[in-house]
Amino acid sequence: MTGNIFFAVIVGGCAAVFTILGIWVIRKKEPGHFWTGQTVRPDEIRDVKAYNKELGILWIAFGVLLWIDAILGAVLGGGPGAIAMGISFVIGIPMLPFIYNRIYKKYKNSKDVTQ
């Protein structure tokens, strides 16, 4: 039982980070970014508020997936929770950049602003 709680606290902590990140991105005035070290300039994005909302939802959705894994681990045990988390990571992590690129392309200004 202690292992289940330990698992749930660790995974829940990770879930909290992604959930808070999503809320923070939604509230930002300047465009959020996906990659570490990358910045998205405000002139790159047509509608910063809508872009940030979709990006924030992406992070929150991944956080919710981890919350579900934490709850499964707490209720069913660390083994089933770890399997659920493994599936979440194998499917979820590759999907994150794919979905981000779709969001970025959707809101990217059509004119070239790099010059």
C-alpha positions, 0 to 999 in steps of 0.5 A: 500500500505504501508503494501505491501511495509513493507511486501516486505522489511521484506521478501526481507531482509530474502531472501537477507540473504539466497541469500548472504549465498549461494554465500558465501558458493559457494566461501568458500575454506573449506566445508560449513555446514548446522546445527548451531554449526556443522562443516564439516571437509575438510577430510570428503568431496571428492570434497569440491568445488562441495559440496559447489556449491551444498550447495550454490545453495540450499541456493540461491534457498530458497532465490529465493523462498522468493524473489518471495514471497516478490514480490507477497506481494508487487504486490498483497498485504500482504495477498497473499504474506503471503499465498505464504510465508506460503506455501514456509515455509511449503514445503521449510523448511522441504525440506532443511535438506532432500536435504542437507543430500543428498548433504552430502552423495553424497560428503562424503568420503567413507572411515572412517576418524573419527579415 
